[in-house]
Amino acid sequence: MNSGEHGIDYSLETQIIRSGYDRKTCWVQTRCGVIPGGPAVITTQKLRITGSDVFSGIHDLRSVDFGRTWSEPTLQPALARRANADGT
């Protein structure tokens, strides 16, 4: 146990919540936060590692049990890749 800045006892542990590497993509720019009164949320996106940097849209994973278990990555449609009018 550690004693935090405000005297609150806590412990930390490393947990791998997703694994697997297909030599084509990897998960990057991962961020985690806790919604007060709600779930813990991780946002991340896939990077295509062949050629130029090509990023997918933003996915999220959620945990309602303080990080013991996590949902599958879910693409957030409002933050997905989309084509411009000229096709790019």
C-alpha positions as semicolon CSV with decimal commas, in nm:
position;residue;x (nm);y (nm);z (nm)
1;M;0,000;0,000;0,000
2;N;0,105;0,356;-0,066
3;S;-0,011;0,668;0,108
4;G;-0,118;0,932;-0,144
5;E;-0,094;1,308;-0,119
6;H;-0,409;1,324;0,092
7;G;-0,328;1,024;0,312
8;I;-0,547;0,784;0,112
9;D;-0,414;0,429;0,090
10;Y;-0,401;0,283;-0,258
11;S;-0,220;0,018;-0,459
12;L;-0,130;-0,006;-0,826
13;E;-0,083;-0,308;-1,045
14;T;0,007;-0,355;-1,410
15;Q;-0,261;-0,524;-1,616
16;I;-0,255;-0,610;-1,986
17;I;-0,608;-0,552;-2,114
18;R;-0,544;-0,621;-2,484
19;S;-0,261;-0,801;-2,658
20;G;-0,176;-0,919;-3,004
21;Y;0,037;-0,776;-3,278
22;D;-0,040;-0,847;-3,641
23;R;0,262;-0,662;-3,793
24;K;0,017;-0,434;-3,979
25;T;-0,141;-0,219;-3,708
26;C;-0,094;-0,129;-3,344
27;W;-0,293;0,066;-3,085
28;V;-0,147;0,412;-3,011
29;Q;-0,219;0,745;-2,839
30;T;-0,395;0,570;-2,552
31;R;-0,548;0,782;-2,275
32;C;-0,740;0,680;-1,964
33;G;-0,980;0,867;-1,740
34;V;-1,261;0,816;-1,495
35;I;-1,603;0,972;-1,538
36;P;-1,725;1,080;-1,191
37;G;-2,001;0,840;-1,090
38;G;-1,949;0,646;-1,412
39;P;-1,709;0,410;-1,583
40;A;-1,337;0,426;-1,640
41;V;-1,272;0,501;-2,006
42;I;-0,972;0,441;-2,231
43;T;-0,951;0,607;-2,571
44;T;-0,713;0,478;-2,836
45;Q;-0,673;0,447;-3,209
46;K;-0,510;0,203;-3,448
47;L;-0,207;0,304;-3,650
48;R;-0,132;0,134;-3,981
49;I;0,243;0,082;-3,967
50;T;0,303;0,012;-4,334
51;G;0,404;0,324;-4,528
52;S;0,293;0,666;-4,408
53;D;0,127;0,716;-4,071
54;V;-0,238;0,628;-4,125
55;F;-0,455;0,647;-3,814
56;S;-0,801;0,497;-3,766
57;G;-1,081;0,672;-3,581
58;I;-1,098;0,691;-3,202
59;H;-1,210;0,377;-3,017
60;D;-1,302;0,350;-2,652
61;L;-1,295;0,073;-2,393
62;R;-1,496;0,096;-2,071
63;S;-1,474;-0,061;-1,728
64;V;-1,745;-0,049;-1,463
65;D;-1,550;-0,255;-1,208
66;F;-1,254;-0,025;-1,141
67;G;-1,045;-0,168;-1,427
68;R;-1,074;-0,539;-1,349
69;T;-1,245;-0,608;-1,681
70;W;-1,277;-0,398;-1,997
71;S;-1,513;-0,389;-2,293
72;E;-1,390;-0,457;-2,644
73;P;-1,262;-0,150;-2,834
74;T;-1,562;0,029;-2,987
75;L;-1,526;0,280;-3,271
76;Q;-1,690;0,612;-3,189
77;P;-1,873;0,714;-3,511
78;A;-1,837;1,089;-3,449
79;L;-1,459;1,040;-3,426
80;A;-1,422;0,795;-3,718
81;R;-1,225;0,857;-4,035
82;R;-1,432;1,005;-4,315
83;A;-1,369;1,095;-4,676
84;N;-1,357;1,453;-4,800
85;A;-1,570;1,559;-5,097
86;D;-1,267;1,517;-5,327
87;G;-1,222;1,154;-5,215
88;T;-0,918;1,209;-4,993
